[in-house]
């Protein structure tokens, strides 16, 4: 149990965010963490409808921002009474993604939980989610399904970059009771290209070692380093194939409850954009997805 941990759940009171709240409650209870419900009210729409807003004030109707504060406070009070958790309500003003990033900036051991979409049955990703993933300085758990149970199987997508190692470590930290698997997928086309250029700078002094063997060795070492507590279950596997397809297929076949992935791509602007693997997993994986910066 860690009273310094915080689980911050973004809510807009939709069906999707209700699922995120349920998952946040489970995680907070498992870790003895504080639960923060965060709702951001964007006044931009109200400025566009200023005349209507004034009419509503004149008729005595409660403005939407006030209603949201009341609803948020009531939800926090209800959850605290039902679960025994320390639940706080935070009402931000402005863009939701900016409000979330600002709120968690100074926090340590924090996890943001957010729904994939306000409507769980709708296709695609929500625009707020995309902005949160680009700006949040902490891990973000994207919830796709109702929290019927704790996570039992967690698949971490691992390549030879540090960010994916952090994702695997964070997955084990937040979901310690689950069975964990580290999966590295090597694209044959990429491997062929590297073989034609064995002195590629990103391979360093290990360029002569076959990529598959190197990945297996590093994954085994990572699995060993992660398994420091009794009963820890971490296994590793290296496969050949297009990474996203291999990860999605493995997650479905296992089946995994959650897939962990590093957020950043490569290059000078990597910290401002999602990597293609993380973005594709959010679109195609049937499981919840933990995205780690």
C-alpha positions as CSV (number, residue, x, y, z in Angstrom):
1,X,0.0,0.0,0.0
2,X,1.3,3.5,-0.9
3,X,-0.6,6.5,0.3
4,X,1.5,8.7,-1.9
5,X,0.1,7.1,-5.1
6,X,-2.7,8.9,-6.9
7,X,-5.1,7.5,-9.5
8,X,-6.5,10.4,-11.5
9,X,-9.7,9.6,-13.4
10,X,-10.9,11.9,-16.2
11,X,-14.7,12.0,-16.2
12,X,-17.3,13.8,-18.3
13,X,-20.1,11.7,-16.7
14,X,-20.6,9.7,-19.9
15,X,-20.9,5.9,-20.1
16,X,-17.3,5.6,-21.2
17,X,-16.0,7.6,-18.3
18,X,-18.1,5.6,-15.9
19,X,-16.1,2.5,-17.0
20,X,-12.9,4.5,-16.4
21,X,-14.1,5.5,-12.9
22,X,-14.8,1.8,-12.1
23,X,-11.3,0.8,-13.2
24,X,-9.7,3.7,-11.3
25,X,-11.6,2.6,-8.1
26,X,-10.2,-1.0,-8.5
27,X,-6.6,0.3,-8.9
28,X,-6.9,2.8,-6.0
29,X,-8.2,0.0,-3.7
30,X,-5.5,-2.4,-4.8
31,X,-2.7,0.1,-4.1
32,X,-4.2,1.9,-1.1
33,X,-4.0,5.0,-3.3
34,X,-5.9,8.3,-3.3
35,X,-8.5,8.6,-6.0
36,X,-8.9,11.9,-7.8
37,X,-11.9,12.6,-10.1
38,X,-11.1,15.3,-12.6
39,X,-13.6,17.1,-14.8
40,X,-12.7,20.1,-16.9
41,X,-15.3,22.6,-18.1
42,X,-14.4,24.4,-21.3
43,X,-16.1,27.8,-21.3
44,X,-15.5,28.3,-25.0
45,X,-18.9,26.9,-26.0
46,X,-20.6,29.1,-23.5
47,X,-18.9,32.2,-24.9
48,X,-20.3,31.3,-28.3
49,X,-23.8,31.1,-26.8
50,X,-23.4,34.0,-24.4
51,X,-26.9,35.3,-25.0
52,X,-28.5,31.9,-24.2
53,X,-26.2,31.7,-21.1
54,X,-27.5,35.0,-19.9
55,X,-31.1,34.0,-20.5
56,X,-30.6,30.9,-18.4
57,X,-29.2,33.0,-15.6
58,X,-32.2,35.3,-15.7
59,X,-34.6,32.4,-15.6
60,X,-32.8,30.9,-12.6
61,X,-31.5,27.8,-14.4
62,X,-28.2,26.5,-12.9
63,X,-25.3,27.1,-15.3
64,X,-23.6,24.0,-16.7
65,X,-20.3,24.6,-15.0
66,X,-22.1,24.8,-11.6
67,X,-24.0,21.7,-12.4
68,X,-20.8,19.9,-13.3
69,X,-19.2,20.9,-10.0
70,X,-22.2,19.6,-8.1
71,X,-22.3,16.4,-10.0
72,X,-18.5,15.8,-9.5
73,X,-18.7,16.5,-5.8
74,X,-21.7,14.1,-5.4
75,X,-19.9,11.4,-7.3
76,X,-16.8,11.8,-5.2
77,X,-18.8,11.7,-2.0
78,X,-20.7,8.6,-3.1
79,X,-17.6,6.7,-4.1
80,X,-15.8,7.6,-0.8
81,X,-18.8,6.3,1.2
82,X,-19.1,3.1,-0.9
83,X,-15.4,2.2,-1.1
84,X,-13.7,3.8,1.9
85,X,-11.2,5.4,-0.4
86,X,-9.9,9.0,0.0
87,X,-11.7,10.5,-3.0
88,X,-11.2,14.1,-4.0
89,X,-12.9,16.1,-6.8
90,X,-11.0,18.5,-9.0
91,X,-12.9,20.8,-11.3
92,X,-10.6,22.4,-13.9
93,X,-11.4,25.1,-16.4
94,X,-10.3,25.1,-20.0
95,X,-9.2,22.3,-22.3
96,X,-9.5,19.0,-20.6
97,X,-6.1,17.7,-21.7
98,X,-4.3,20.8,-20.5
99,X,-6.2,20.6,-17.2
100,X,-5.1,17.0,-16.7
101,X,-1.5,17.7,-17.6
102,X,-1.4,20.7,-15.3
103,X,-3.0,18.8,-12.4
104,X,-0.6,15.8,-12.4
105,X,2.6,17.8,-13.3
106,X,3.9,17.9,-9.7
107,X,2.6,14.5,-8.6
108,X,4.7,11.4,-8.2
109,X,3.4,7.8,-8.6
110,X,0.4,9.0,-10.5
111,X,-1.6,7.2,-13.1
112,X,-4.2,8.9,-15.3
113,X,-7.2,6.7,-16.3
114,X,-9.4,7.8,-19.2
115,X,-12.0,6.2,-21.4
116,X,-11.2,5.4,-25.0
117,X,-14.4,7.2,-26.0
118,X,-17.4,8.8,-24.2
119,X,-19.5,6.2,-25.9
120,X,-17.9,2.8,-25.5
121,X,-19.7,1.4,-28.5
122,X,-18.5,4.2,-30.9
123,X,-15.6,3.5,-33.3
124,X,-12.3,5.5,-33.3
125,X,-10.6,7.4,-30.5
126,X,-11.9,10.5,-28.7
127,X,-10.2,13.8,-29.4
128,X,-9.7,14.5,-25.7
129,X,-7.9,11.2,-25.3
130,X,-5.5,12.0,-28.1
131,X,-4.6,15.4,-26.6
132,X,-4.2,13.8,-23.2
133,X,-1.8,11.1,-24.6
134,X,0.3,13.8,-26.2
135,X,0.6,16.0,-23.2
136,X,0.4,13.9,-20.0
137,X,3.7,13.6,-18.2
138,X,2.7,10.3,-16.6
139,X,1.4,6.9,-17.6
140,X,-2.2,6.9,-19.1
141,X,-4.4,3.9,-18.9
142,X,-6.9,3.9,-21.7
143,X,-10.0,2.0,-20.8
144,X,-12.0,0.2,-23.4
145,X,-14.0,-2.3,-21.3
146,X,-16.0,-2.3,-18.1
147,X,-13.9,-3.2,-15.1
148,X,-15.5,-6.5,-14.4
149,X,-12.3,-7.9,-12.7
150,X,-8.7,-7.1,-12.0
151,X,-6.3,-7.5,-14.8
152,X,-5.1,-11.1,-15.0
153,X,-2.8,-11.0,-18.1
154,X,-0.8,-8.0,-19.2
155,X,1.2,-8.0,-22.4
156,X,4.1,-5.4,-22.7
157,X,5.3,-4.5,-26.2
158,X,9.1,-4.2,-25.8
159,X,11.7,-3.2,-28.4
160,X,15.3,-2.1,-27.9
161,X,14.4,1.4,-26.7
162,X,14.3,2.6,-23.1
163,X,10.7,3.9,-23.3
164,X,9.3,0.4,-23.9
165,X,11.3,-1.0,-21.0
166,X,9.7,1.7,-18.8
167,X,6.3,0.6,-20.1
168,X,7.0,-3.0,-19.0
169,X,8.2,-1.8,-15.6
170,X,5.3,0.5,-15.1
171,X,2.8,-2.3,-16.0
172,X,4.3,-4.6,-13.4
173,X,4.3,-1.8,-10.8
174,X,0.6,-0.9,-11.3
175,X,-0.7,-4.5,-12.0
176,X,1.5,-6.7,-9.7
177,X,-1.0,-9.5,-9.4
178,X,-1.3,-10.2,-13.1
179,X,0.7,-12.6,-15.2
180,X,3.1,-10.5,-17.4
181,X,4.5,-11.3,-20.8
182,X,7.2,-9.2,-22.6
183,X,6.8,-9.4,-26.4
184,X,9.3,-8.2,-28.9
185,X,8.3,-8.3,-32.6
186,X,11.0,-8.0,-35.2
187,X,9.9,-6.8,-38.6
188,X,11.8,-9.0,-41.2
189,X,12.0,-6.0,-43.6
190,X,13.6,-3.9,-41.0
191,X,16.0,-6.7,-40.0
192,X,17.0,-7.1,-43.7
193,X,17.7,-3.4,-43.9
194,X,19.9,-3.5,-40.8
195,X,21.8,-6.4,-42.2
196,X,22.7,-4.3,-45.3
197,X,23.9,-1.5,-43.0
198,X,25.6,-3.4,-40.1
199,X,27.3,-0.2,-38.8
200,X,24.0,1.6,-38.2
201,X,24.7,4.1,-35.4
202,X,21.7,3.1,-33.2
203,X,23.0,-0.5,-32.9
204,X,26.3,0.5,-31.3
205,X,29.0,-2.1,-30.7
206,X,26.5,-5.0,-30.8
207,X,25.7,-4.5,-34.5
208,X,27.4,-7.8,-35.4
209,X,25.0,-9.8,-33.1
210,X,21.9,-11.1,-34.9
211,X,18.9,-8.9,-33.9
212,X,16.7,-11.8,-32.9
213,X,19.4,-13.2,-30.5
214,X,20.1,-9.8,-29.1
215,X,16.4,-9.2,-28.5
216,X,16.0,-12.5,-26.7
217,X,19.0,-11.8,-24.5
218,X,17.8,-8.4,-23.6
219,X,14.2,-9.5,-23.0
220,X,15.3,-12.3,-20.7
221,X,17.5,-9.8,-18.8
222,X,14.6,-7.4,-18.5
223,X,12.2,-10.2,-17.3
224,X,14.8,-11.2,-14.7
225,X,15.3,-7.6,-13.5
226,X,11.5,-7.0,-13.2
227,X,10.9,-10.2,-11.2
228,X,12.3,-9.0,-7.9
229,X,9.4,-10.0,-5.6
230,X,8.1,-13.5,-4.6
231,X,5.5,-15.0,-6.9
232,X,6.3,-12.6,-9.7
233,X,5.4,-14.0,-13.1
234,X,7.2,-12.5,-16.1
235,X,7.9,-14.4,-19.3
236,X,9.3,-13.2,-22.6
237,X,9.0,-14.0,-26.3
238,X,10.5,-12.7,-29.5
239,X,8.6,-13.2,-32.7
240,X,9.0,-12.1,-36.3
241,X,6.4,-10.0,-38.0
242,X,5.0,-6.5,-38.3
243,X,5.0,-5.3,-34.7
244,X,1.5,-4.0,-34.4
245,X,0.0,-7.0,-36.0
246,X,2.1,-9.4,-33.9
247,X,1.2,-7.6,-30.7
248,X,-2.6,-7.4,-31.5
249,X,-2.6,-11.1,-32.5
250,X,-0.8,-12.2,-29.3
251,X,-3.0,-10.1,-27.1
252,X,-6.1,-11.6,-28.6
253,X,-4.8,-15.2,-28.5
254,X,-3.6,-15.1,-24.9
255,X,-6.0,-13.3,-24.2
256,X,-4.5,-10.1,-22.5
257,X,-6.7,-7.8,-20.4
258,X,-4.2,-4.9,-20.9
259,X,-1.4,-4.1,-23.3
260,X,1.4,-1.8,-22.2
261,X,3.4,0.3,-24.7
262,X,5.8,3.2,-24.8
263,X,4.3,6.4,-26.0
264,X,7.0,8.1,-28.1
265,X,8.1,7.4,-31.6
266,X,11.6,8.3,-32.9
267,X,13.2,11.5,-34.0
268,X,13.5,15.1,-32.8
269,X,9.8,15.6,-32.3
270,X,9.2,12.3,-30.6
271,X,8.1,13.9,-27.3
272,X,5.2,15.7,-29.1
273,X,3.7,12.9,-31.1
274,X,2.5,9.3,-30.4
275,X,4.6,6.6,-32.0
276,X,2.9,4.6,-34.8
277,X,2.9,1.4,-32.7
278,X,1.1,3.0,-29.7
279,X,-1.4,4.8,-31.9
280,X,-2.2,1.6,-33.9
281,X,-2.5,-0.4,-30.7
282,X,-5.1,2.1,-29.4
283,X,-7.1,1.6,-32.6
284,X,-6.8,-2.1,-33.0
285,X,-6.1,-3.9,-29.6
286,X,-9.3,-5.3,-28.0
287,X,-7.7,-4.9,-24.6
288,X,-7.2,-1.8,-22.4
289,X,-4.0,0.0,-23.2
290,X,-1.4,1.5,-20.8
291,X,0.6,4.2,-22.6
292,X,3.9,5.2,-20.9
293,X,6.0,8.3,-21.7
